[in-house]
Every structure is written in structure tokens, then in C-alpha cells.
Amino acid sequence: MWPKYQQIGAVWLLTPFVGGGMAYGIASVLPRSDVPERFSVSLLAGGVGLVLANVTFTGLGPDGAPGSVVGAGGRLLGVDHWAVPVVLSVAVALAVAAVVYADIRRDETGGLRRVLLAFGSLVAFSAGGSQVGLAVGPLLPLLDDVGMISPLVVLVGGGAGILVGSWTGAPRMIKSLSQDYSSLGPRRSIAALVPSFLIAQLAVLLGVPVSFNEIVVSAIIGSGAAVGGWDSVSARKILLTVGAWIASFGLAFVVGYAAMASLVFLG
């Protein structure tokens, strides 16, 4: 499986630089007085809307198969042409940008908060698909070989697990992400969430398991460095985090290898 391992490794290695770089660039533009936020944030929202319109959802395809909003719109119009997805994607992007523009122009502070909430929800949605896939992926033999449980039960169980985990373990992580790595405000948060959503959707499209810790932390570091300089970023926290990532990868590999070797030996 070396080709897949190489693909996963490339995504993991590039994520901090791509996500952090995108967040740094966005956070550098948002506070500028010569670029009004009703334009810059609307442009970002339009780009996110364009991607979201092409994300695959269960039930939107033909006969209940997976499909995208753009694909469903093309079938609804009864037009089968290569230009239809492009036109519909641009239309969705322009509509989202127009709504955000009007909202921020009417109430800048409230509009930014609503955009931030929407982006956070999209990142949580993306994380749900990835994290449930990671959590229930090892249960695949129960579905294919043994047939003990249905996929619906597995997915519901994975979703319920995420909800329980969010209520029990999230408060400490929220404090850590919003304060320990870099102090976040609305603009820094928007700059961190946009690349997080885009990278997560790219990973899902490639079918590559991705670490949301790595995605979000690198984006937060990039957005914090753009506004407050590197002095506003906790170097100690970053080093501890990278060390924990490397140690956990090595420990999991060793424990997994030893467990499987023991089963083979005993069996």
C-alpha cells in the first residue's frame, strides 16, 4: 500500500505550510483599511460557497445515490452539458457573496459574527465526516465479512460519539486553541477557518485521513503571526504539540505492530 502511504504522508507534511500560509495571507488582508471587509469577507464566503456546492452529499445523486447540489440542480433543469456545473457553481458563489456583503454592510460586527459561526459550522461538519470515518473504519469487517451490524448503526454510533465527546472533552480544547497558541479574534478566526474547511474537503475528496488538529492549529498559528507577529504565537506550545504528534505516531505504530505480531504468534 506504499502509494497510498506516500499520498497520506504528502498531505500531512504539506498541510501545516499550506494551511498556515493561506491563513497568514487572509489574516494579512482582513485588517487593511484599503480593503473593506464587506468585500474581502464576501469574497471568502463566495469561495467557500462554490466549494460547498460541489461537495458530495448522500441522497442528492440519481436514485438516492451520493451527489452534489450542483449535480442535483443540473438534473432539475434537465440540461446535460459540461458548462452547467460551472455556471451553477458560480451562481451559488455569487449568491452567497451577495448575502454576506449585504449583511456586513448593514451590521459589520454582527455580520462578521454570523460569518464566523457559519464557517465554524462548516469546519465542524467537515470534521464530523472525517472523524467518524476514522473512528468506524476499523469496524469494516463487521459490515463486510460478519454482517453483524448495519452501516446505519455504525454511522449513528460514530455521530453520537462525537456529540458526547464535544460536551465532555471540548471545553479544554476550545480554551487551548483560542488562547494558548494565539489569541483569536473574529478576523483571525475567519482567516483560520477558511483554509481549514478547504483542506478538509480536499482530503475527503482524495480519501486521505487527515488530522484536524494539524489543520486547525497550523491555520491558527498562521493567522496569529500575520496580525500580531511571531511574538503573539506561543513557541513552547507549538513545540510541545509537534512533539506530541511525532510521539503519538511512533507509539501507535509500535503498539499496533506488537499487538498484531502477538496475535499471529499465538494463532
Residue frames relative to the residue before (quaternion, step in Angstrom):
aa qw qx qy qz dx dy dz
M 1.0000 0.0000 0.0000 0.0000 0.00 0.00 0.00
W 0.2464 0.8286 -0.4808 0.1468 3.58 1.22 0.43
P 0.6184 0.5374 -0.3814 0.4282 3.67 0.91 -0.66
K 0.6655 0.4869 -0.3058 0.4759 3.61 0.98 -0.82
Y 0.6243 0.5318 -0.3393 0.4608 3.58 1.02 -0.78
Q 0.6553 0.5118 -0.3137 0.4585 3.58 0.98 -0.83
Q 0.6349 0.5238 -0.3266 0.4645 3.57 1.04 -0.78
I 0.6526 0.5040 -0.3087 0.4741 3.58 0.94 -0.89
G 0.6665 0.5120 -0.3027 0.4495 3.58 0.89 -0.93
A 0.6451 0.5203 -0.3226 0.4572 3.58 1.01 -0.80
V 0.6501 0.5065 -0.3176 0.4690 3.59 0.97 -0.86
W 0.6694 0.5053 -0.3054 0.4509 3.58 0.90 -0.90
L 0.6912 0.4815 -0.2862 0.4566 3.59 0.94 -0.86
L 0.7153 0.4565 -0.2615 0.4600 3.59 0.99 -0.79
T 0.5339 0.6789 -0.3957 0.3123 3.59 1.11 -0.64
P 0.6869 0.4771 -0.3302 0.4376 3.67 0.70 -0.87
F 0.6910 0.4777 -0.2873 0.4602 3.58 0.98 -0.82
V 0.6780 0.4728 -0.2929 0.4806 3.59 0.94 -0.86
G 0.6956 0.4687 -0.2794 0.4673 3.59 0.82 -0.99
G 0.6789 0.4842 -0.2909 0.4690 3.57 0.89 -0.91
G 0.6550 0.5165 -0.3112 0.4553 3.57 1.02 -0.80
M 0.6519 0.5014 -0.3153 0.4735 3.58 0.98 -0.84
A 0.6581 0.5041 -0.3103 0.4653 3.58 0.94 -0.87
Y 0.6250 0.5383 -0.3300 0.4590 3.58 1.03 -0.80
G 0.6784 0.4933 -0.2941 0.4581 3.58 0.92 -0.91
I 0.6667 0.4936 -0.3078 0.4659 3.59 0.92 -0.88
A 0.6833 0.4868 -0.2904 0.4601 3.58 0.90 -0.92
S 0.6168 0.5443 -0.3491 0.4488 3.61 1.16 -0.45
V 0.7003 0.4725 -0.2626 0.4662 3.57 1.14 -0.65
L 0.6306 0.6024 -0.3477 0.3443 3.59 0.89 -0.94
P 0.7396 0.4141 -0.2862 0.4469 3.70 0.79 -0.78
R 0.4973 0.6896 -0.4277 0.3070 3.63 1.20 -0.23
S 0.4637 -0.7086 0.4676 0.2534 3.54 -0.91 0.98
D 0.6767 0.4928 -0.3006 0.4570 3.60 1.13 -0.56
V 0.6983 0.3426 -0.2676 0.5686 3.61 1.30 0.07
P 0.2573 -0.7979 0.5226 0.1550 3.63 0.03 1.24
E 0.5366 -0.6683 0.4167 0.3031 3.54 -0.96 0.89
R 0.5710 0.5795 -0.4026 0.4197 3.58 1.12 -0.41
F 0.6675 0.4530 -0.2980 0.5104 3.60 1.24 -0.42
S 0.7142 0.4718 -0.2776 0.4362 3.58 0.74 -1.05
V 0.6916 0.4566 -0.2864 0.4807 3.60 0.85 -0.91
S 0.6196 0.5344 -0.3474 0.4581 3.60 1.04 -0.69
L 0.6353 0.5227 -0.3254 0.4661 3.57 1.03 -0.77
L 0.6464 0.5074 -0.3144 0.4753 3.57 0.98 -0.81
A 0.6615 0.5044 -0.3059 0.4630 3.58 0.93 -0.90
G 0.6341 0.5273 -0.3313 0.4584 3.59 1.02 -0.73
G 0.6479 0.5117 -0.3163 0.4674 3.58 1.01 -0.79
V 0.6437 0.5021 -0.3138 0.4848 3.56 1.02 -0.80
G 0.6424 0.5258 -0.3199 0.4566 3.59 1.01 -0.80
L 0.6227 0.5407 -0.3356 0.4553 3.57 1.03 -0.76
V 0.6703 0.4820 -0.2966 0.4801 3.58 0.94 -0.89
L 0.6599 0.5251 -0.3111 0.4381 3.57 0.91 -0.94
A 0.6300 0.5479 -0.3367 0.4354 3.60 1.04 -0.73
N 0.7353 0.3924 -0.2242 0.5050 3.60 1.19 -0.47
V 0.4477 0.6705 -0.4625 0.3689 3.60 1.28 0.16
T 0.4301 -0.7130 0.4971 0.2440 3.57 -0.98 0.86
F 0.0691 -0.7776 0.6249 0.0024 3.55 -0.91 1.04
T 0.5353 -0.6176 0.4712 0.3318 3.55 -1.11 0.67
G 0.8121 0.2975 -0.2210 0.4507 3.56 -0.96 0.91
L 0.6283 0.5548 -0.3475 0.4203 3.61 1.20 -0.20
G 0.6023 0.5692 -0.3585 0.4298 3.58 1.25 -0.17
P 0.7185 -0.4088 0.3108 0.4691 3.60 -1.25 -0.06
D 0.8542 0.0669 -0.0815 0.5092 3.58 -0.98 0.91
G 0.7120 -0.4770 0.2544 0.4481 3.57 1.03 0.80
A 0.4465 0.6828 -0.4614 0.3486 3.59 1.25 0.18
P 0.6491 -0.4961 0.3763 0.4370 3.61 -1.21 0.24
G 0.1558 0.7815 -0.5915 0.1228 3.55 -1.07 0.75
S 0.4872 -0.6611 0.4953 0.2834 3.55 -1.34 0.16
V 0.6559 -0.4884 0.3950 0.4187 3.54 -1.31 0.24
V 0.6410 0.5258 -0.3212 0.4577 3.57 1.01 -0.82
G 0.6614 0.5017 -0.3095 0.4637 3.58 0.94 -0.84
A 0.6488 0.5080 -0.3132 0.4722 3.57 0.98 -0.83
G 0.6408 0.5253 -0.3240 0.4565 3.58 1.02 -0.74
G 0.6416 0.5280 -0.3206 0.4547 3.57 1.02 -0.78
R 0.6640 0.4825 -0.3041 0.4836 3.58 0.99 -0.80
L 0.6273 0.5397 -0.3375 0.4486 3.57 1.06 -0.72
L 0.6845 0.4614 -0.2755 0.4926 3.58 1.08 -0.74
G 0.3843 -0.7478 0.4650 0.2774 3.58 1.21 -0.36
V 0.5565 0.5852 -0.3913 0.4412 3.57 1.18 0.55
D 0.0985 -0.7936 0.6000 0.0234 3.57 -0.77 1.05
H 0.3528 0.7072 -0.5233 0.3185 3.56 0.08 1.32
W 0.5922 -0.6130 0.3878 0.3510 3.57 -1.05 0.76
A 0.6562 0.5361 -0.3216 0.4226 3.60 1.11 -0.59
V 0.5241 0.6673 -0.4110 0.3333 3.60 1.17 -0.45
P 0.6738 0.4795 -0.3265 0.4576 3.67 0.77 -0.85
V 0.6367 0.5299 -0.3337 0.4500 3.58 1.03 -0.77
V 0.6774 0.4940 -0.2925 0.4599 3.57 0.86 -0.98
L 0.6783 0.4862 -0.2992 0.4626 3.59 0.90 -0.90
S 0.6274 0.5318 -0.3401 0.4559 3.61 1.00 -0.77
V 0.6659 0.4868 -0.3010 0.4786 3.59 0.92 -0.90
A 0.6358 0.5379 -0.3297 0.4447 3.58 1.01 -0.79
V 0.6487 0.5031 -0.3118 0.4783 3.58 0.98 -0.85
A 0.6518 0.5205 -0.3165 0.4517 3.57 0.93 -0.90
L 0.6744 0.4899 -0.2968 0.4660 3.60 0.92 -0.89
A 0.6411 0.5249 -0.3285 0.4533 3.59 1.01 -0.78
V 0.6605 0.4944 -0.3060 0.4751 3.59 0.91 -0.89
A 0.6572 0.5110 -0.3117 0.4580 3.58 0.92 -0.91
A 0.6547 0.5198 -0.3173 0.4477 3.59 0.97 -0.81
V 0.6486 0.5131 -0.3178 0.4638 3.59 0.97 -0.84
V 0.6740 0.4866 -0.2940 0.4717 3.58 0.92 -0.93
Y 0.6208 0.5464 -0.3382 0.4491 3.59 0.99 -0.81
A 0.6856 0.4820 -0.2876 0.4635 3.57 0.86 -0.97
D 0.6573 0.5224 -0.3142 0.4431 3.58 0.98 -0.82
I 0.6907 0.4646 -0.2828 0.4766 3.59 0.89 -0.93
R 0.6286 0.5307 -0.3422 0.4540 3.59 1.02 -0.72
R 0.6712 0.4926 -0.2931 0.4701 3.58 1.04 -0.75
D 0.7915 -0.0379 0.0858 0.6039 3.58 0.95 -0.95
E 0.2714 -0.8218 0.4753 0.1584 3.58 0.05 1.30
T 0.6939 0.4720 -0.2891 0.4607 3.60 0.78 -0.98
G 0.6942 0.4606 -0.2757 0.4795 3.57 0.83 -0.96
G 0.6331 0.5414 -0.3327 0.4419 3.58 1.02 -0.76
L 0.6497 0.5042 -0.3165 0.4728 3.59 0.96 -0.84
R 0.6442 0.5204 -0.3266 0.4555 3.58 0.98 -0.76
R 0.6665 0.4914 -0.3044 0.4709 3.58 0.98 -0.83
V 0.6233 0.5156 -0.3371 0.4816 3.60 1.04 -0.72
L 0.6476 0.5248 -0.3138 0.4547 3.55 0.96 -0.89
L 0.6490 0.5085 -0.3147 0.4704 3.59 0.96 -0.84
A 0.6539 0.5096 -0.3131 0.4634 3.60 0.97 -0.84
F 0.6640 0.4923 -0.3099 0.4698 3.60 0.91 -0.86
G 0.6414 0.5240 -0.3238 0.4575 3.58 1.00 -0.81
S 0.6407 0.5209 -0.3183 0.4657 3.56 1.02 -0.79
L 0.6559 0.5074 -0.3140 0.4623 3.60 0.99 -0.79
V 0.6419 0.4997 -0.3286 0.4799 3.59 1.02 -0.74
A 0.6369 0.5116 -0.3258 0.4758 3.59 1.02 -0.78
F 0.6193 0.5345 -0.3292 0.4717 3.59 1.06 -0.78
S 0.6711 0.4873 -0.2942 0.4750 3.58 0.92 -0.90
A 0.6497 0.5156 -0.3155 0.4609 3.56 0.99 -0.82
G 0.6129 0.5679 -0.3520 0.4217 3.58 1.03 -0.76
G 0.6737 0.4930 -0.3028 0.4598 3.57 0.86 -0.93
S 0.6910 0.4797 -0.2847 0.4598 3.56 0.92 -0.88
Q 0.7119 0.4753 -0.2748 0.4379 3.57 0.81 -1.00
V 0.6345 0.4997 -0.3405 0.4814 3.60 1.02 -0.72
G 0.6185 0.5407 -0.3452 0.4538 3.58 1.03 -0.73
L 0.6622 0.4905 -0.3039 0.4782 3.58 0.98 -0.82
A 0.6905 0.5078 -0.2913 0.4249 3.57 0.93 -0.91
V 0.7893 0.3228 -0.1672 0.4948 3.59 0.89 -0.90
G 0.4154 0.7263 -0.4608 0.2959 3.60 1.24 -0.09
P 0.6785 0.4840 -0.3113 0.4566 3.64 0.87 -0.80
L 0.6234 0.5408 -0.3481 0.4447 3.63 1.23 -0.23
L 0.3633 0.7755 -0.4635 0.2276 3.59 1.27 0.00
P 0.6166 0.5465 -0.3793 0.4210 3.68 0.92 -0.65
L 0.6052 0.5533 -0.3649 0.4410 3.59 1.11 -0.57
L 0.6894 0.4727 -0.2799 0.4721 3.58 1.10 -0.64
D 0.7608 0.4098 -0.2091 0.4577 3.57 0.88 -0.97
D 0.8016 0.3339 -0.1544 0.4712 3.56 0.75 -1.05
V 0.7767 0.3524 -0.1837 0.4888 3.55 0.78 -1.04
G 0.2196 -0.8106 0.5132 0.1767 3.59 1.02 -0.78
M 0.3122 0.7896 -0.4822 0.2155 3.58 1.15 0.55
I 0.8103 0.1136 -0.0263 0.5742 3.59 0.98 -0.81
S 0.4885 -0.6639 0.4845 0.2929 3.56 -1.22 0.49
P 0.6283 -0.5371 0.3906 0.4052 3.61 -1.17 0.42
L 0.6049 0.5713 -0.3633 0.4193 3.61 1.05 -0.69
V 0.6509 0.5087 -0.3178 0.4654 3.58 0.96 -0.85
V 0.6490 0.5205 -0.3195 0.4537 3.58 0.96 -0.85
L 0.6881 0.4819 -0.2885 0.4594 3.59 0.89 -0.92
V 0.6382 0.5123 -0.3272 0.4724 3.58 0.99 -0.81
G 0.6484 0.5182 -0.3140 0.4608 3.56 0.99 -0.82
G 0.6579 0.5024 -0.3111 0.4668 3.57 0.99 -0.81
G 0.6564 0.5038 -0.3117 0.4671 3.59 0.99 -0.82
A 0.6451 0.5112 -0.3206 0.4688 3.58 0.99 -0.83
G 0.6306 0.5415 -0.3330 0.4452 3.57 1.02 -0.75
I 0.6408 0.5130 -0.3225 0.4714 3.58 1.02 -0.78
L 0.6507 0.5158 -0.3246 0.4530 3.60 0.95 -0.82
V 0.6582 0.4937 -0.3108 0.4758 3.58 0.92 -0.88
G 0.6601 0.5140 -0.3072 0.4535 3.56 0.94 -0.86
S 0.6365 0.5377 -0.3374 0.4382 3.58 1.03 -0.73
W 0.6913 0.4688 -0.2821 0.4719 3.59 1.03 -0.74
T 0.7444 0.4237 -0.2298 0.4621 3.59 1.04 -0.71
G 0.8224 0.2680 -0.1188 0.4875 3.57 0.89 -0.88
A 0.5619 0.6648 -0.3772 0.3162 3.58 1.17 -0.42
P 0.6065 0.5930 -0.4019 0.3449 3.69 0.80 -0.75
R 0.6658 0.4851 -0.3213 0.4670 3.61 0.91 -0.80
M 0.6629 0.4966 -0.3075 0.4684 3.58 0.98 -0.80
I 0.6118 0.5476 -0.3551 0.4470 3.59 1.04 -0.72
K 0.6580 0.5026 -0.3042 0.4711 3.56 0.93 -0.91
S 0.6589 0.5201 -0.3117 0.4452 3.57 0.95 -0.89
L 0.7114 0.4622 -0.2701 0.4553 3.58 0.83 -0.98
S 0.7382 0.4419 -0.2479 0.4454 3.61 0.92 -0.82
Q 0.8019 0.2881 -0.1354 0.5056 3.60 1.15 -0.47
D 0.7124 0.4980 -0.2896 0.4008 3.58 0.83 -0.94
Y 0.7108 0.4296 -0.2712 0.4864 3.61 0.89 -0.87
S 0.7464 -0.1967 0.1671 0.6134 3.55 0.98 -0.92
S 0.4769 -0.6680 0.4843 0.3032 3.57 -1.01 0.75
L 0.2082 -0.8247 0.5208 0.0734 3.57 -0.53 1.22
G 0.0977 -0.7267 0.6759 0.0740 3.49 -1.22 0.78
P 0.7558 -0.3885 0.2452 0.4665 3.61 -1.23 0.02
R 0.6949 0.4784 -0.2897 0.4519 3.60 0.86 -0.89
R 0.6447 0.4976 -0.3233 0.4820 3.58 0.97 -0.76
S 0.6484 0.5219 -0.3216 0.4514 3.56 0.99 -0.79
I 0.6339 0.5120 -0.3301 0.4765 3.60 0.98 -0.81
A 0.6597 0.5138 -0.3050 0.4558 3.56 0.95 -0.89
A 0.6799 0.4731 -0.2920 0.4781 3.61 1.09 -0.61
L 0.6935 0.5092 -0.2873 0.4210 3.60 0.97 -0.82
V 0.6149 0.5719 -0.3639 0.4030 3.61 0.98 -0.73
P 0.7122 0.4036 -0.2916 0.4949 3.67 0.70 -0.87
S 0.5803 0.5752 -0.3854 0.4288 3.61 1.10 -0.57
F 0.6637 0.4937 -0.2990 0.4758 3.59 0.93 -0.88
L 0.6880 0.4946 -0.2973 0.4399 3.59 0.83 -0.97
I 0.6699 0.4834 -0.3056 0.4736 3.61 0.91 -0.85
A 0.6374 0.5311 -0.3326 0.4485 3.58 0.98 -0.80
Q 0.6784 0.4791 -0.2972 0.4710 3.60 0.91 -0.85
L 0.6144 0.5327 -0.3465 0.4676 3.59 1.08 -0.64
A 0.6526 0.5113 -0.3107 0.4650 3.57 0.98 -0.85
V 0.6373 0.5158 -0.3230 0.4727 3.59 1.02 -0.81
L 0.6386 0.5311 -0.3192 0.4564 3.58 1.00 -0.85
L 0.7077 0.4361 -0.2529 0.4950 3.59 1.02 -0.82
G 0.3946 -0.7225 0.4768 0.3081 3.57 1.24 -0.37
V 0.4610 0.6745 -0.4386 0.3744 3.56 1.15 0.68
P 0.4113 -0.6872 0.5318 0.2754 3.63 -0.73 0.96
V 0.0648 -0.8168 0.5730 -0.0195 3.54 -0.76 1.03
S 0.4179 -0.6953 0.5294 0.2482 3.54 -1.15 0.69
F 0.3180 -0.7538 0.5422 0.1916 3.58 -0.58 1.12
N 0.5440 0.5840 -0.4073 0.4440 3.58 1.15 -0.42
E 0.6802 0.4886 -0.2861 0.4656 3.55 0.88 -0.96
I 0.6534 0.5241 -0.3199 0.4429 3.59 0.91 -0.91
V 0.7432 0.4326 -0.2415 0.4498 3.56 0.65 -1.14
V 0.6577 0.5154 -0.3240 0.4437 3.59 0.89 -0.86
S 0.6690 0.4883 -0.3135 0.4645 3.61 0.88 -0.87
A 0.6499 0.5056 -0.3226 0.4669 3.60 1.02 -0.72
I 0.6336 0.5190 -0.3289 0.4702 3.58 1.02 -0.77
I 0.6427 0.5159 -0.3242 0.4644 3.59 0.95 -0.83
G 0.6667 0.5096 -0.3056 0.4500 3.58 0.93 -0.90
S 0.6857 0.4733 -0.2943 0.4682 3.60 0.89 -0.89
G 0.6487 0.5212 -0.3220 0.4516 3.59 1.02 -0.74
A 0.6606 0.5115 -0.3049 0.4572 3.57 1.00 -0.84
A 0.6328 0.5547 -0.3395 0.4203 3.60 1.05 -0.72
V 0.7474 0.4064 -0.2136 0.4802 3.59 0.95 -0.87
G 0.8265 0.2446 -0.1000 0.4970 3.56 0.72 -1.04
G 0.5130 -0.6235 0.4332 0.4006 3.59 1.26 -0.06
W 0.6847 -0.5084 0.3312 0.4038 3.55 -1.26 0.26
D 0.5497 0.6080 -0.4018 0.4084 3.59 1.24 -0.29
S 0.6596 0.5076 -0.3105 0.4591 3.59 1.20 -0.45
V 0.6386 0.4954 -0.3154 0.4973 3.57 1.31 -0.06
S 0.4011 -0.7305 0.5044 0.2260 3.56 -0.89 0.95
A 0.2921 -0.7814 0.5279 0.1595 3.58 -0.30 1.27
R 0.6235 0.5502 -0.3396 0.4395 3.60 1.03 -0.76
K 0.6616 0.5027 -0.3032 0.4666 3.57 0.95 -0.91
I 0.6440 0.5231 -0.3239 0.4547 3.59 0.99 -0.80
L 0.6666 0.5003 -0.3050 0.4608 3.59 0.89 -0.90
L 0.6444 0.5098 -0.3205 0.4714 3.59 0.98 -0.80
T 0.6537 0.5208 -0.3130 0.4511 3.57 0.99 -0.82
V 0.6673 0.4888 -0.3000 0.4751 3.59 0.87 -0.95
G 0.6436 0.5206 -0.3204 0.4605 3.58 0.99 -0.79
A 0.6520 0.5057 -0.3111 0.4715 3.56 1.02 -0.81
W 0.6222 0.5353 -0.3426 0.4570 3.61 1.02 -0.75
I 0.6846 0.4807 -0.2901 0.4648 3.58 0.83 -0.99
A 0.6727 0.4991 -0.3010 0.4559 3.59 0.90 -0.92
S 0.6676 0.4998 -0.3158 0.4525 3.61 0.92 -0.83
F 0.6209 0.5318 -0.3453 0.4608 3.59 1.04 -0.72
G 0.6881 0.4777 -0.2837 0.4668 3.59 0.85 -0.95
L 0.6646 0.5090 -0.3086 0.4517 3.59 0.93 -0.90
A 0.6598 0.5050 -0.3140 0.4594 3.59 0.92 -0.89
F 0.6417 0.5216 -0.3260 0.4581 3.59 0.99 -0.81
V 0.6808 0.4921 -0.2945 0.4556 3.58 0.85 -0.95
V 0.6743 0.4881 -0.3011 0.4652 3.59 0.89 -0.93
G 0.6584 0.5075 -0.3122 0.4599 3.60 0.94 -0.85
Y 0.6546 0.5068 -0.3087 0.4683 3.57 0.97 -0.86
A 0.6743 0.4963 -0.2990 0.4578 3.57 0.90 -0.93
A 0.6451 0.5228 -0.3262 0.4518 3.60 0.97 -0.82
M 0.6867 0.4701 -0.2924 0.4710 3.60 0.88 -0.90
A 0.6390 0.5240 -0.3301 0.4563 3.58 1.01 -0.77
S 0.6376 0.5228 -0.3221 0.4652 3.57 1.06 -0.72
L 0.6520 0.5050 -0.3208 0.4657 3.59 0.98 -0.82
V 0.6429 0.5120 -0.3255 0.4675 3.59 0.99 -0.80
F 0.6612 0.5128 -0.3062 0.4539 3.58 0.95 -0.88
L 0.7119 0.4554 -0.2579 0.4683 3.58 0.92 -0.93
G 0.7021 0.4687 -0.2751 0.4602 3.55 1.11 -0.63
